[in-house]
């Protein structure tokens, strides 16, 4: 049986080239980078190279900071909790603006801050699943401390108008943070062009290792240290640096964001995604949630009328295909997906969405196999669905 991994928005395979770069830092060059001897300083060239790759990958200015964190969840928590302590508890602001379709690393942290007395506005997306920049403009208040809007949505792949939002925030003098976790390696992320003050990311979403991510911080942006202790990461996040992870993330960023890599994503990955989608859409009563415009090239979120998303995943898993119903982070509860609810769609739609997310490691042969298996699963599940009369009823004489 062929195995086809189509859940790359949950996590990706580590690129073998990344793995090779990481290996020496476990048993050979294992010194503490802060030590004065060669075992420690031997790590420096590759750490510096990793930083160069990270800066180049998002077009950061040399004077800005990129702090290596554990993941995007940590970076997002850091930004929001710092905003609360620095600007709200110890300042004169009260308000944060975000969207209803952020990852829980943002929304759950905002809910926590609301319990501490912070006022949060959750903006809704339009019927195409996109947050409109004007909505941000209208929600801004004199006491707004932060706007946090994702670069691309993890469920639909929809790309949000970060440049426009960045401009609005700059004019208003409000700090703009964007969770770019699903954008890096899929679309161009240019922090200067977007006028963004901070972005979060996780290496494992672009073929780097798990457990390492980053926060980009534009020079002059107020931010409390995340961890107090040693001088690592300029004193912003103390604790001995995980060199292997940092080097791996740097290499992964380089491999994912150079011009050729983005062109490949745009051509090869988009071609496979579009083929998968177009073939699936030939099935009746099947739609792409949010529509097909303006998305990351690797993602499609499809609703199959009459088919419970979870049942579909079960069938696909039996055929060797890994997909997802919305975010894996939320898959332990069978609540309707909040992202789909945010579209104002009916609850059936919210329960029938299946997300397929591709990567540069998928092949056309895999996609052909996936199309075949998805078609089979939909037909089987509709055949046994009490709410969907799709399968031609076999007339059995005498019954
Ligand atoms: N932000 C976004 C936009 C994400 O998509 C995710 C993970 C995170 C933050 C958290 O990343 P972590 O590395 O800190 O865990 N998103 C998903 C997903 O869509 N399915 O599984 C995980």
Boltz pocket constraint, residues with backbone or C-beta under 6 A from the ligand:
constraints:
  - pocket:
      binder: B
      contacts: [[A, 9], [A, 10], [A, 11], [A, 70], [A, 71], [A, 72], [A, 73], [A, 74], [A, 103], [A, 105], [A, 150], [A, 152], [A, 153], [A, 154], [A, 155], [A, 179], [A, 180], [A, 181], [A, 182], [A, 202], [A, 204], [A, 213], [A, 326], [A, 327], [A, 328], [A, 329]]
      max_distance: 6.0
